[in-house]
């Protein structure tokens, strides 16, 4: 599979995870000559997401009745929504801010990782120069290499929190809500950076109510202007954070694959269910809590 096709597959998988987490029903992925496609369904509505791959690169297209509220809701989630009459991608990037992003929230195996990067005008230029962009547009080997360069460029101005499955399951059993858990983790990353540096603004991907992050920060007396946007990875510091988070997520799989002598799959698919059953057969049911997010529906399926 060539590089462009790999990127297209990765993009549709990332969108599937996002839509699944938001509660939408999806068909299985179809691989065609020039694209990957998936149907997003309700009892009354259906739209199709196609991710094309070719000489001109990767392109996402949404097909369906553009007059329906359902189409616009899916379109906003995938492409970003309009804000105050302007496209969000036309919003100017701040010259000094913290970008935060997460990895692993839709993956059955693996940790939940949240990262933050504080970037100023000069480091934003340098980050763009080395090829920093949304991690969903990059292969895992490219992500792992870029993460090393990002850490050098923003040394002392980044933070990574990895919540490994055992701790994740403990926290989720207490909190009972993924968005609240994400809000706590994003706030913790921001808090750790703010303890070392003075900065007034931050940008994160929109996963829930802004108050989920702000309430946690305010308890610590921290003041910050927080912007939450759909597809916030178009902002350089957020993209850098997404790369750091994904690289940490990837590293967990490298360690666990060696420890258990297996190839644990990412995402949520039939392969994931098969691997989870193999873990139970080889290491016992109790070992799952150290490798997976137990509240996923997959747990009920395999048990």
C-alpha positions in Angstrom: 0.0 0.0 0.0 1.6 3.3 -1.0 2.0 6.3 1.3 -1.0 8.3 0.0 -3.3 5.3 0.3 -2.0 4.7 3.9 -2.8 8.3 4.8 -6.3 7.9 3.3 -7.0 4.8 5.3 -5.7 6.4 8.4 -8.0 9.5 7.9 -11.1 7.4 7.4 -10.3 5.3 10.5 -9.8 8.5 12.6 -13.1 9.8 11.4 -14.8 6.5 12.2 -13.5 6.7 15.7 -14.7 10.2 16.2 -18.1 9.5 14.8 -18.4 6.2 16.9 -17.4 8.0 20.1 -20.1 10.6 19.3 -22.7 7.8 19.1 -23.3 7.5 15.3 -24.0 4.1 13.6 -21.6 3.3 10.8 -21.3 0.6 8.1 -18.2 -1.3 7.6 -15.5 0.4 5.5 -15.4 -0.3 1.8 -12.2 -0.2 -0.2 -12.6 0.9 -3.8 -10.2 1.6 -6.6 -9.7 5.3 -5.7 -11.2 5.7 -2.2 -12.2 4.3 1.1 -15.9 4.9 2.1 -18.2 4.4 5.0 -21.9 5.1 5.5 -23.2 7.0 8.5 -26.7 5.9 9.3 -29.9 6.6 11.3 -33.4 5.2 10.8 -34.3 8.2 8.6 -31.0 9.5 7.3 -27.8 8.4 5.6 -24.7 10.1 4.4 -21.5 8.7 2.9 -18.0 9.7 3.8 -15.4 9.0 1.0 -11.7 9.5 1.4 -10.0 9.6 -2.0 -6.3 8.8 -2.6 -4.5 9.7 -5.8 -1.7 11.7 -7.4 -3.0 14.9 -6.0 -3.1 13.5 -2.4 -5.9 12.7 0.0 -9.3 14.3 -0.2 -12.4 13.9 1.9 -15.9 14.1 0.4 -19.3 13.9 2.2 -22.3 12.7 0.0 -25.9 13.0 1.0 -28.9 15.4 1.2 -27.3 18.8 2.1 -30.7 20.2 3.1 -31.0 17.9 6.1 -29.8 18.8 9.7 -28.2 15.4 9.9 -25.9 16.1 6.9 -24.8 19.5 8.4 -24.1 17.8 11.8 -21.9 15.2 10.2 -20.3 17.9 8.0 -19.5 20.0 11.0 -17.8 17.1 12.8 -15.7 16.1 9.9 -14.8 19.5 8.3 -15.4 22.0 11.1 -18.3 24.4 11.5 -18.9 28.1 10.8 -18.4 30.5 13.7 -20.0 33.9 13.7 -20.4 33.7 9.9 -16.7 33.0 9.2 -15.1 29.7 8.5 -13.0 28.6 11.5 -10.0 27.9 9.3 -9.8 31.6 8.6 -9.3 32.5 12.3 -5.8 33.9 12.9 -3.5 31.8 14.9 -2.3 33.4 18.1 1.4 34.3 18.3 1.9 32.8 21.8 -0.4 30.0 23.1 -0.7 26.4 24.3 -2.2 23.8 22.0 -3.5 20.6 23.5 -4.7 17.4 21.9 -5.3 13.7 22.8 -4.8 10.3 21.3 -6.3 6.9 22.1 -9.8 7.9 23.2 -11.5 5.7 20.5 -9.0 2.8 20.8 -10.0 -0.2 22.8 -6.3 -1.2 23.4 -3.9 1.3 24.8 -3.7 4.4 27.0 -5.4 7.8 26.7 -2.7 10.3 26.1 -3.1 14.1 26.3 -0.2 16.4 25.3 0.3 20.2 25.3 2.7 22.4 23.5 3.5 26.1 24.3 4.6 27.8 21.1 5.5 31.4 20.3 5.9 33.2 17.0 9.5 31.8 16.3 8.7 28.2 17.4 5.5 28.2 15.4 7.6 29.1 12.3 10.1 26.3 13.1 7.4 23.7 13.8 5.8 24.4 10.4 9.3 24.3 8.8 9.9 20.7 10.0 6.5 19.6 8.6 4.2 19.6 11.7 0.6 19.1 10.8 -2.4 17.1 11.9 -1.1 13.7 13.0 -4.0 12.0 11.2 -2.3 13.1 7.9 0.9 11.4 8.9 2.1 7.8 9.1 3.1 6.4 12.5 6.9 6.2 11.5 6.7 9.9 10.5 4.9 10.8 13.7 7.6 9.1 15.8 10.4 10.9 14.0 8.7 14.3 14.2 8.0 13.9 17.9 11.7 13.8 18.6 12.3 17.0 16.7 9.3 18.7 18.3 10.6 18.0 21.8 14.0 19.6 20.9 12.3 22.7 19.4 10.0 23.3 22.4 12.2 21.9 25.1 10.8 22.7 28.5 7.5 24.0 27.0 5.6 20.8 26.4 3.7 18.3 28.6 2.5 14.7 28.0 0.2 12.8 30.3 -0.4 9.1 29.5 -3.2 7.4 31.4 -2.4 3.7 31.0 -5.4 1.3 30.8 -5.3 0.1 34.5 -5.3 3.8 35.8 -7.8 4.8 33.0 -10.3 2.1 34.1 -9.9 3.2 37.8 -10.5 6.8 36.9 -13.4 6.0 34.6 -15.1 3.9 37.3 -15.1 7.0 39.5 -15.9 9.7 36.9 -18.2 7.6 34.7 -17.9 9.9 31.7 -15.2 10.1 28.9 -15.5 13.8 28.3 -15.1 14.6 32.0 -12.0 12.4 32.1 -10.7 14.2 29.0 -11.5 17.6 30.5 -9.5 16.7 33.6 -6.5 15.4 31.6 -6.4 18.5 29.3 -6.6 20.8 32.4 -3.8 18.9 34.1 -1.6 19.3 31.0 -2.4 23.1 30.9 -1.8 23.4 34.6 1.6 21.8 34.4 2.7 24.2 31.6 1.2 27.2 33.4 3.2 26.5 36.5 6.4 27.1 34.5 5.4 29.7 31.9 3.1 32.7 31.7 0.7 32.5 28.8 -2.8 33.9 28.3 -4.4 31.7 25.6 -4.9 28.0 24.8 -6.5 26.1 22.0 -7.9 22.5 22.2 -10.0 20.3 20.0 -13.7 20.5 20.9 -14.8 17.3 22.6 -17.3 18.7 25.1 -18.3 21.7 27.2 -15.4 24.2 27.6 -16.3 24.2 31.3 -15.0 20.7 31.7 -11.5 22.1 31.3 -12.0 25.5 32.8 -13.6 24.3 36.0 -10.5 22.2 36.8 -8.1 25.0 36.0 -10.1 27.6 38.1 -9.9 25.3 41.2 -6.2 25.8 41.0 -6.5 29.6 40.5 -5.3 29.5 36.9 -6.6 32.1 34.5 -6.6 31.4 30.8 -8.6 32.2 27.6 -9.5 28.8 26.2 -10.6 28.4 22.6 -12.2 25.1 21.6 -12.6 24.4 17.9 -13.7 21.4 15.8 -10.6 20.1 13.9 -8.3 22.3 16.0 -5.3 20.4 14.7 -5.1 23.0 11.9 -3.5 25.2 14.5 0.3 24.5 14.6 0.7 24.0 18.4 -2.3 21.7 18.5 -0.9 19.7 15.6 2.4 19.4 17.5 0.6 18.3 20.6 -1.4 15.7 18.5 2.0 14.3 17.2 3.5 14.1 20.7 0.3 12.4 22.0 0.2 9.9 19.2 4.0 9.1 19.5 3.5 8.3 23.2 0.5 6.2 22.3 2.5 4.3 19.6 5.3 3.7 22.2 2.9 1.9 24.5 2.1 -0.6 21.8 5.8 -1.2 21.1 6.4 -2.0 24.8 3.2 -4.2 25.2 3.8 -6.1 21.9 7.2 -7.1 23.2 5.9 -7.9 26.7 3.1 -10.1 25.6 4.7 -11.3 22.4 1.6 -10.2 20.3 0.7 -7.5 17.8 -2.1 -5.6 19.5 -4.2 -3.7 16.9 -5.2 -0.1 17.2 -8.7 1.3 16.8 -12.0 -0.7 17.2 -12.5 -3.5 14.7 -13.0 -7.3 14.4 -9.2 -7.7 14.7 -9.4 -5.9 18.1 -12.0 -8.4 19.3 -10.0 -11.4 18.1 -6.8 -10.1 19.9 -8.7 -9.4 23.1 -10.0 -13.0 23.1 -6.5 -14.2 22.6 -5.3 -12.2 25.6 -8.0 -13.8 27.7 -7.1 -17.3 26.5 -3.4 -16.8 27.0 -3.2 -14.6 30.1 -6.6 -14.7 31.8 -9.6 -12.5 32.0 -8.1 -10.2 34.7 -5.3 -9.2 32.4 -7.7 -7.2 30.2 -7.8 -4.3 32.7 -4.1 -3.7 32.0 -4.5 -3.5 28.3 -8.0 -2.2 27.3 -10.6 0.4 28.2 -13.2 -1.8 29.9 -16.2 0.4 29.4 -16.2 0.0 25.6 -18.9 -2.2 24.2 -16.2 -4.5 22.9 -15.8 -5.9 26.4 -19.4 -7.1 26.5 -19.0 -8.7 23.1 -15.9 -10.7 24.0 -17.1 -11.7 27.4 
